Amino acid sequence: MYYPEDVIEEVRNSSDIVEVIGEYVQLKKKGNSYFGLCPFHNEKTGSFSVSSDKQMFYCFGCGKGGSVFTFLMEHENYTYPEAIEHLAERAGIVLPKQEMTIEQKQEQDYRAALREMNRTAANYFYKLLKHEHGKRGYDYLRNRGLTDDTIIKFGLGYSDIYKDDLYHYLKKKGYTDYQLRESGLVEINDKGAYDKFWNRVMFPIVDMNGKVIGFGGRVMGDGEPKYLNSKETVLFEKKKNLYGLYQARRSKRSGFILCEGYMDVISMHQAGFDNAVASLGTAYTEEQARLIKRYRDHVYLAYDNDGAGIKAALRAIDICRNVGLSARVISMKPYKDPDEFIKNLGKEEYEKRIDKSVSAVMFELQVLSDKYNLSDPEGKTQFINEAAVKLSLIADKLERETYVEAAAREYSINERALKDKVNKTGAANMVRKQYKEIEESDKKLHQREKEKEKDGGLLQEKLLLTWIANEPSCREQVFKWVSPEDFSEGLTRKIAVLFDKQIKDKGDINPAEIVDSFKDVSVHSEVSAILNAEVYFDGEQENDAGIRNQMKSKAITETVLRVKEAGIDRRMKEIMDMSCSKEEQNTMFLKLMDEQALLKKLYITFGNG
């Protein structure tokens, strides 16, 4: 959907970015900006900045940045029009109906057709489950202990034994072969058309709005693979979704219970544990952890009680740590998974297991202890050495000492001796970390020096744009000396063009509008970095305002001079490559030489500079 700029500006002006982001991130005011913990990467010190003046956000840690629209596109996976529509509805603005470009119409039609096709397929699978053709699937679900209410709640279904059954059904509904192939529901090649799912119990996967975006299927019988998922489409990315989250986010229970499979989630919801979710046939990802963190601050890991499940739990613990999500582990012994446990011991016993769940650290120590024979002095010593490494990584002193005490008690270790071992290991870790940081710093410094040599001109252009963004009093003077064509082709020139136009049209710069001018959201962070950077110059700490303005004038004058000289050199080279007469080339050269001569008078003033 296309919306004119005046409508977008109305929505933007009616959507204070501090209020919008404040619904997702806890913000505290510091100076003229607001700061909080970045929702796009894990951090303990808030480097996520939201500017009310600029109506922009920028993280000084990971570099993410942009306007209020960018935030919703990045955080909620909205398209640009969807972000506009969401904020318009929030602000009570009625959007006009607009004609779309051919490309926009095709994109919207494609997404709408895919959504409708998934909905149609889900209804078909559900109806087939209750039909005599679906008896095998229905009996399987009932034998697994599921009630009809649970089957309805999750929209479960069945795909027929015929390999082209869904294909012909959807063709009759008017879908083209191209649409069917792109949906991932059908495979079409030289040999014909085949359903991706057949003879399987079907698990519809829904997004946060309850719309079907994909499917999982469990084969009936001994076929392979046992579980099969939809291919990824514009609607469905496995790593960014969780099965059962649409239902679980409404739960009044604390935390989420993270399981391995569809049936675990469904059986747990039926037993009353309606906060259960699962990753979608793939390893748990940071994106999924961040998704959980939007709704809960902790998660219970309920992975299978086998070697693979233990490895998955250890990996999940690391991921949870990376995003600042607290994790505890539920023991399913002597059963394999939650579904099996509840069927045998019941809801009350599982409730007790949740209450007795162990913290991530104690679970890691438990797994570590299983590697050694603790009744053998050598084995126990090896365990203590590795446990000390694990415990030494806990940054908070009080938390670390608490775990040392718990580990000493659990594994019959002298607490003082373990504490000393942990402290020595921590000291050694610190030395190694410092050496590594120095080494990394040297590498980065070397890389920056190489980049300066290579892109010195580009760095000066970005610096000048930062000056223009942050210093309104210098803008008119700067654009008397430089024009957008003095900037190299690419991002900096595009920003310079937008600056020039806004200053001429409105007499001011609107940073958020500039960000939104770039439809590729991946560019927003780079633009935001330029607009949010701070300019440092010799004498900025000077108490005397007059001297400070003189130093500032000198710094920006040097920047303008470098950009202008580089621009003149670039244009001279371009003239040499032009296919025009010598007379025309000479005329253009003389004009540039006049510009070059005038640079002797270049000086940008601040105050009485």
C-alpha positions in Angstrom: 0.0 0.0 0.0 1.3 3.5 -0.9 0.7 6.4 1.4 1.7 10.0 0.4 4.4 11.7 2.5 1.9 14.2 4.1 -0.1 11.2 5.5 3.1 9.5 6.7 4.2 12.7 8.3 0.9 13.1 10.1 1.2 9.5 11.5 4.8 10.1 12.5 4.0 13.4 14.2 1.1 11.7 16.1 3.2 8.8 17.3 5.8 10.0 19.9 8.6 7.5 19.6 9.3 7.7 23.3 5.8 6.6 24.1 5.7 3.9 21.5 9.1 2.3 22.4 8.2 2.8 26.0 5.5 0.1 25.6 8.3 -2.4 24.8 11.4 -1.1 26.6 11.7 0.5 30.1 13.2 3.9 29.4 14.8 6.4 31.8 15.5 10.1 30.9 19.1 11.2 30.8 19.7 14.7 29.6 17.7 15.3 26.4 17.3 11.6 25.6 15.9 8.4 27.1 17.9 5.3 27.6 17.1 1.6 28.2 18.3 -1.9 27.6 18.4 -2.6 23.8 15.7 -5.1 22.7 17.9 -6.2 19.7 20.9 -7.5 21.6 21.8 -8.5 25.2 23.3 -5.9 27.4 23.6 -5.1 31.1 24.2 -1.3 30.7 21.5 0.6 28.7 23.1 1.9 25.5 19.7 2.1 23.7 18.9 5.7 23.1 15.6 7.3 22.2 15.5 10.9 21.2 12.3 12.9 21.6 13.7 15.8 19.6 14.9 13.8 16.6 12.1 11.2 17.0 14.7 8.5 16.4 16.2 5.5 18.3 19.8 4.4 18.2 21.7 1.7 20.0 25.4 2.7 20.7 26.0 -1.0 21.4 24.8 -2.9 18.3 24.2 0.0 15.9 20.5 -0.6 15.3 18.6 2.6 14.7 15.9 4.4 12.9 12.4 6.0 13.2 9.3 4.8 15.0 8.4 2.9 11.8 11.8 1.2 11.8 11.4 0.1 15.3 8.1 -1.7 14.6 9.5 -3.2 11.4 12.5 -4.6 13.3 10.7 -5.5 16.5 7.4 -6.8 15.2 8.5 -7.9 11.7 6.0 -5.5 10.2 6.2 -4.3 6.6 6.5 -0.5 6.1 2.8 -0.1 5.3 1.8 -2.3 8.2 3.9 -0.2 10.6 2.1 3.0 9.3 -1.3 1.3 9.6 -0.6 0.1 13.2 0.5 3.6 14.3 -2.4 5.3 12.5 -4.9 3.0 14.3 -3.1 3.7 17.6 -3.3 7.5 17.0 -6.9 7.3 15.7 -6.0 8.5 12.2 -8.1 7.2 9.4 -5.9 6.4 6.5 -7.0 7.3 2.9 -7.5 4.5 0.4 -4.6 4.7 -2.0 -3.8 3.2 -5.3 -0.8 0.9 -5.2 2.1 0.6 -7.7 2.1 -2.6 -9.8 4.9 -4.0 -7.7 3.1 -3.2 -4.4 -0.1 -4.6 -5.7 1.7 -7.8 -6.7 3.4 -8.1 -3.3 0.2 -7.5 -1.4 -1.8 -9.9 -3.6 1.0 -12.5 -3.2 1.0 -12.3 0.6 -2.8 -12.2 0.8 -3.1 -15.2 -1.5 -0.5 -17.1 0.6 -2.4 -16.3 3.8 -5.7 -17.3 2.3 -4.2 -20.5 0.9 -2.8 -21.5 4.3 -6.2 -20.8 5.9 -7.9 -22.9 3.3 -5.5 -25.7 3.7 -5.8 -25.7 7.5 -9.6 -25.9 7.2 -9.3 -28.7 4.7 -7.0 -30.7 6.9 -9.3 -30.1 9.9 -12.4 -31.3 8.1 -10.6 -34.3 6.7 -9.5 -35.4 10.2 -13.2 -35.8 11.1 -14.0 -37.5 7.8 -13.7 -41.3 7.4 -10.5 -40.7 5.3 -8.9 -39.1 8.3 -9.9 -41.8 10.8 -6.3 -42.9 11.0 -5.1 -39.5 12.1 -8.0 -38.9 14.4 -7.5 -42.3 16.2 -3.8 -41.5 16.6 -4.6 -38.2 18.3 -7.2 -39.7 20.5 -4.9 -42.6 21.4 -2.3 -40.0 22.5 -4.9 -38.8 25.0 -6.1 -35.6 23.2 -9.7 -34.5 23.6 -11.9 -33.0 20.9 -11.6 -29.6 22.6 -7.8 -29.7 22.4 -8.0 -30.7 18.8 -10.2 -27.7 18.1 -8.0 -25.4 20.2 -4.9 -26.1 18.1 -6.8 -26.7 14.8 -5.3 -30.1 14.2 -5.9 -32.0 11.0 -5.0 -34.8 8.6 -3.5 -34.9 5.1 -4.9 -37.7 3.0 -2.9 -40.8 1.7 -3.2 -39.5 -1.9 -0.1 -37.5 -2.9 -1.9 -34.9 -4.9 -5.1 -34.5 -2.9 -4.5 -31.0 -1.6 -3.1 -29.9 -5.0 -6.4 -30.7 -6.8 -8.5 -29.2 -4.0 -6.6 -25.9 -4.1 -6.6 -25.8 -7.9 -10.4 -26.0 -7.8 -10.3 -23.0 -5.5 -8.6 -21.0 -8.3 -5.0 -21.0 -7.2 -2.3 -21.1 -9.9 0.6 -23.5 -10.1 3.0 -20.6 -9.4 1.1 -19.7 -6.2 0.9 -23.3 -5.1 4.6 -23.9 -5.7 5.6 -20.7 -3.8 3.4 -21.6 -0.9 5.4 -24.7 0.0 2.3 -26.8 0.2 2.9 -28.3 -3.2 5.9 -29.4 -5.1 5.7 -29.1 -8.9 8.3 -30.5 -11.4 8.5 -32.2 -14.8 6.9 -35.3 -13.3 3.8 -33.6 -12.0 2.4 -32.0 -8.9 2.8 -33.5 -5.4 1.5 -32.5 -2.0 4.4 -31.8 0.5 2.2 -33.3 3.2 0.3 -36.5 2.8 -0.7 -39.3 5.3 0.3 -37.0 8.2 -1.4 -35.5 11.3 -1.2 -31.8 10.6 -0.2 -29.1 13.1 -1.1 -25.5 11.8 1.5 -22.9 12.9 0.0 -19.5 13.6 1.5 -16.1 14.0 0.9 -13.7 16.9 -2.4 -12.6 15.2 -3.6 -16.2 15.0 -3.2 -16.4 11.3 -1.9 -19.7 9.8 1.6 -19.1 8.4 2.8 -22.7 8.0 2.4 -26.4 9.0 4.1 -29.2 10.7 3.2 -32.8 9.9 3.7 -36.1 11.8 3.7 -39.1 9.5 1.3 -42.0 10.2 3.3 -45.2 10.2 7.0 -45.7 9.7 7.7 -43.2 6.9 10.5 -40.7 7.0 11.0 -38.0 8.1 8.8 -38.5 11.1 8.1 -34.8 11.4 8.1 -32.4 8.5 7.7 -28.6 8.4 6.7 -26.1 5.8 9.4 -24.5 3.8 10.1 -20.9 4.7 8.1 -18.2 2.9 7.5 -14.4 3.2 5.1 -15.3 6.0 7.0 -18.0 7.8 10.6 -18.0 9.3 11.2 -20.9 11.6 13.8 -19.1 13.7 11.4 -16.2 14.4 8.4 -18.2 15.6 7.4 -20.6 18.4 4.7 -23.2 18.3 2.0 -22.5 20.8 3.1 -18.9 21.6 -0.2 -17.5 20.3 -2.0 -19.5 23.0 0.7 -19.3 25.7 1.1 -15.6 25.8 -2.4 -15.3 27.4 -1.4 -17.7 30.2 -1.5 -16.5 33.8 1.3 -18.8 34.7 4.8 -17.4 35.3 7.4 -17.9 32.7 7.1 -20.1 29.6 7.9 -23.9 29.5 10.0 -24.6 26.5 9.5 -28.1 25.0 10.9 -29.9 22.0 7.8 -30.9 20.0 4.3 -30.2 19.0 2.7 -33.0 21.0 4.5 -31.9 24.2 3.1 -28.4 23.9 -0.4 -29.7 23.1 -0.6 -32.3 25.9 0.8 -29.8 28.4 -1.8 -27.2 27.5 -4.5 -29.9 27.9 -3.1 -30.7 31.3 -3.4 -27.1 32.4 0.2 -26.0 31.6 -1.0 -23.4 29.0 2.4 -21.6 29.1 4.1 -24.3 27.0 5.8 -23.5 23.7 8.3 -25.3 21.3 10.8 -24.4 18.6 9.7 -25.4 15.1 11.6 -28.5 14.2 14.9 -26.6 14.5 17.4 -25.7 17.2 16.3 -23.0 19.7 17.5 -19.6 18.4 18.3 -16.2 19.8 15.4 -14.8 17.9 13.0 -17.2 19.6 14.6 -16.3 23.0 14.0 -12.6 22.3 10.4 -13.4 21.3 9.9 -15.1 24.7 11.5 -12.2 26.5 8.8 -9.9 25.1 6.3 -11.7 27.3 8.2 -13.3 30.2 11.5 -12.8 32.0 12.2 -16.5 32.6 11.8 -19.9 30.9 11.6 -23.5 32.1 13.4 -26.0 29.9 11.5 -29.3 29.5 13.6 -31.1 26.9 13.7 -34.8 26.4 15.5 -36.8 29.1 18.2 -38.2 26.7 21.6 -37.3 25.4 20.3 -35.1 22.6 17.9 -33.4 25.0 20.6 -32.6 27.5 22.8 -31.1 24.8 19.9 -29.1 23.5 19.2 -27.8 27.1 22.8 -26.8 27.5 22.7 -24.9 24.2 19.4 -23.3 25.2 20.9 -22.1 28.5 23.7 -20.3 26.6 21.2 -18.7 24.3 19.0 -17.5 27.2 22.1 -16.0 28.9 22.9 -14.1 25.7 19.6 -12.4 25.6 19.3 -11.9 29.4 16.6 -14.5 29.9 16.6 -16.5 33.2 16.4 -20.3 32.6 15.6 -23.3 34.9 15.6 -27.0 34.0 12.7 -29.4 34.7 13.7 -33.0 35.3 11.5 -35.6 33.5 13.2 -38.7 35.0 12.3 -41.5 34.7 10.3 -40.5 31.6 11.5 -39.2 28.3 9.4 -36.1 27.8 6.6 -34.0 29.4 3.9 -35.8 27.5 5.0 -39.2 28.7 5.6 -37.9 32.3 2.1 -36.4 32.6 0.4 -39.4 31.2 2.1 -41.6 33.8 2.4 -39.5 36.9 -0.2 -36.7 36.3 -0.5 -33.0 36.5 0.2 -32.7 40.2 3.5 -34.5 40.0 4.6 -32.3 37.1 3.7 -29.2 39.1 6.0 -30.5 41.8 8.8 -31.0 39.2 8.4 -27.3 38.1 8.7 -26.2 41.7 11.8 -28.4 42.1 13.4 -27.2 38.8 17.1 -26.4 39.0 18.8 -23.2 38.0 20.9 -23.2 34.8 24.2 -23.2 36.7 23.2 -26.2 38.9 22.0 -28.1 35.9 25.3 -27.5 34.1 27.2 -28.7 37.2 25.0 -31.8 37.3 25.8 -32.6 33.7 29.4 -32.0 34.4 29.4 -34.3 37.4 28.0 -37.1 35.3 31.2 -37.2 33.3 33.3 -38.2 36.3 33.4 -40.8 39.0 33.1 -38.6 42.1 34.0 -41.5 44.4 37.5 -41.6 42.8 39.8 -38.7 44.1 41.2 -38.1 40.6 37.7 -38.0 39.0 36.5 -35.6 41.7 39.5 -33.4 41.4 38.9 -33.1 37.6 35.3 -32.3 38.3 36.2 -29.6 40.8 38.6 -28.0 38.4 36.0 -27.8 35.6 33.3 -26.7 38.1 35.6 -23.9 39.3 35.9 -22.6 35.7 32.1 -22.7 35.3 31.5 -20.9 38.6 34.2 -18.3 38.0 32.3 -17.0 34.9 29.4 -15.7 37.1 30.0 -12.0 37.1 28.0 -11.0 40.2 30.0 -11.6 43.4 27.1 -12.4 45.7 25.5 -14.7 43.1 28.9 -16.4 42.5 29.4 -17.0 46.3 25.9 -18.3 46.6 26.5 -20.9 43.9 29.9 -21.9 45.4 28.1 -22.6 48.7 25.4 -24.6 46.9 27.9 -26.6 44.9 30.1 -27.3 47.9 27.1 -28.6 49.8 25.7 -30.6 46.8 29.0 -32.4 45.9 30.6 -32.6 49.4 33.4 -30.2 48.6 35.2 -28.0 51.2 33.6 -24.6 50.7 36.7 -22.6 51.5 38.9 -24.7 49.1 36.3 -24.4 46.3 36.0 -20.6 46.8 39.8 -20.2 46.6 39.9 -22.3 43.5 37.1 -20.3 41.9 38.8 -17.0 42.8 42.1 -18.1 41.3 40.4 -19.4 38.2 38.5 -16.1 37.9 41.8 -14.1 38.2 43.4 -16.2 35.5 40.3 -15.7 33.3 40.6 -12.0 33.8 44.2 -11.9 32.7 43.3 -14.0 29.6 40.4 -11.7 28.9 42.5 -8.6 29.2 45.1 -10.0 26.8 42.4 -11.0 24.4 40.8 -7.5 24.6 44.1 -5.9 23.9 44.7 -8.2 21.0 41.2 -7.5 19.6 41.7 -3.8 20.2 44.9 -3.8 18.3 43.2 -5.7 15.4 40.3 -3.2 15.4 42.7 -0.2 15.5 44.7 -1.7 12.6 41.5 -2.2 10.7 40.3 1.3 11.4 43.6 2.7 10.2 43.3 0.7 7.0 39.7 2.0 6.5 40.8 5.5 7.1 43.4 5.2 4.4 40.9 3.7 2.0 37.8 5.7 2.9 39.1 8.8 4.5 37.0 11.0 2.2 33.8 9.0 3.1 34.5 9.4 6.8 34.9 13.2 6.3 31.5 13.2 4.4 29.8 11.4 7.3 31.4 13.7 9.8 30.1 16.8 7.9 26.6 15.3 7.8 26.8 14.8 11.5 27.8 18.5 12.0 24.9 19.6 9.8 22.4 17.4 11.8 23.6 18.6 15.2 24.4 22.2 14.6 21.5 24.2 13.1 23.4 27.5 13.2 25.9 26.3 10.7 23.7 24.7 8.0 23.1 27.7 5.8 26.8 28.6 5.8 27.8 25.0 5.0 25.5 24.7 2.0 26.9 28.0 0.6 30.2 26.2 0.2 29.2 22.6 -0.6 26.4 21.1 -2.6 25.2 17.5 -2.6 27.3 16.7 -5.7 30.4 17.3 -3.6 29.5 14.1 -1.8 30.5 10.8 -3.3 27.9 8.7 -5.1 25.9 6.6 -2.5 24.4 7.0 0.9 26.1 10.2 1.9 25.1 12.0 -1.2 21.5 10.9 -0.8 21.5 12.2 2.8 23.0 15.5 1.6 20.3 15.8 -1.0 17.6 15.3 1.6 19.3 17.7 4.0 19.5 20.4 1.3 15.8 19.9 0.2 14.5 20.0 3.8 16.4 23.1 4.7 15.2 24.9 1.5 11.6 23.7 1.9 11.2 23.9 5.7 14.2 25.7 7.0 15.0 22.8 9.3 15.9 19.1 9.3 13.6 16.3 10.2 15.9 13.3 11.1 13.0 10.7 11.3 11.7 11.7 7.9 15.1 11.3 6.4 15.4 7.8 7.8 12.0 6.9 6.5 13.0 8.2 3.0 15.1 5.0 2.7 12.6 2.2 2.0 15.3 -0.5 2.6 15.1 -0.9 6.4 18.6 -2.4 6.5 20.0 1.1 5.7 18.2 2.8 8.6 20.8 1.9 11.1 23.6 3.4 9.1 21.7 6.6 8.5 20.8 6.7 12.2 24.5 6.3 13.1 25.3 9.4 11.1 22.4 11.4 12.6 23.0 10.3 16.2 26.8 10.5 16.3 28.5 13.1 18.6 31.1 15.5 17.2 34.3 16.0 19.2 36.8 18.8 18.6 39.8 20.2 20.3 38.7 22.7 23.0 35.2 21.3 23.5 35.9 21.3 27.3 37.0 24.9 27.2 35.0 27.0 29.7 35.3 30.2 27.7 32.4 30.2 25.1 34.3 32.4 22.7 37.3 30.2 22.6 35.1 27.1 22.3 33.2 28.6 19.3 36.6 29.4 17.7 37.7 25.8 18.0 34.4 24.5 16.8 34.6 26.9 13.8 38.1 25.7 13.0 37.0 22.0 13.2 33.9 22.3 10.9 35.8 24.6 8.5 38.5 21.9 8.0 35.8 19.2 7.4 34.0 21.4 4.8 37.3 22.1 3.1 38.2 18.4 2.9 34.8 17.4 1.5 34.8 20.3 -1.0 38.4 19.6 -2.2 37.6 15.9 -2.6 34.4 16.8 -4.5 36.3 19.1 -6.9 38.9 16.4 -7.5 36.2 13.8 -8.2 34.4 16.1 -10.6 37.6 16.9 -12.4 38.2 13.2 -13.0 34.6 12.8 -14.2 35.1 15.6 -16.7 38.1 13.8 -18.1 35.9 10.7 -18.8 33.1 12.7 -20.5 32.6 12.2 -24.2 32.4 15.9 -25.0 34.5 18.5 -26.8 37.7 20.1 -25.5 36.0 23.5 -25.3 33.2 22.1 -23.1 35.7 20.3 -20.9 37.8 23.5 -20.5 34.7 25.5 -19.6 33.8 23.0 -16.8 37.4 22.9 -15.6 37.6 26.7 -15.3 34.4 26.7 -13.3 35.8 24.2 -10.9 39.1 26.1 -10.7 37.2 29.2 -9.7 35.4 27.2 -6.9 38.8 25.9 -5.8 40.3 29.5 -5.7 37.4 30.7 -3.5 38.2 28.1 -0.9 40.9 30.5 0.4 38.0 32.5 1.9 36.2 29.5 3.4 35.4 29.9 7.1 32.4 28.7 9.1 31.5 30.7 12.2 29.9 29.9 15.5 28.9 32.7 17.8 31.3 35.5 17.2 33.8 32.8 16.0 
